[in-house]
Amino acid sequence: MRVQLELDESFADIVNQIKTAAGSPKMKYSEFFDVAIGFLNWGVKQIEEGRIIASVDENADTYTQITMPLFDRIQQKRKKSIPPTAVPAAAQSTAATASS
């Protein structure tokens, strides 16, 4: 499949900054977008499995969840497809303890 993109100057600058930061300023755009789509595909699969995508600050022992509309839509679709009875056992025991 052939895809043709028209990038405005600010978006092209971002792409070039990322390529330079990666030490590959001469990377072909086709390779760049192949890597980007591969990374996005991995993220989608993680969310479909019920995981979150996050950036971890090991020094501060904190994380920041990565959010974007695409991931939000996938999470909502996943939540709608899980039957109410499919609550993990740990959550069921926590709920039972809280109601006692």
C-alpha positions, 0 to 999 in steps of 0.5 A: 500500500502506498501512503502519501502524507502532506506535513505542515512545517511544525509537524515536519519539524517535530519529526525531524527533531525526533529523528535527530534525538534518536541519532538518525537524522537521515532516517527515511520517512518510510522507516520513521513511520514504520517505527511509529506505527509499530509502537502505536500498534503495540500500545493498542494491543496493551490497552486491549489486554487491559493494561495502561501505557505509562512513563515511569520515573524510577527515581521518584517511584512514580508514573504518568499514564499516557492518554490520547483519544485513540487509547480512550476509545479502545478502553471504552470499547473494551469496558463495554465488551466485558460482562459485569460478572467478569470482575477479577477475584481480587476486586470481588474480595475487596468489595466483600471486605468493604461491605462487611 
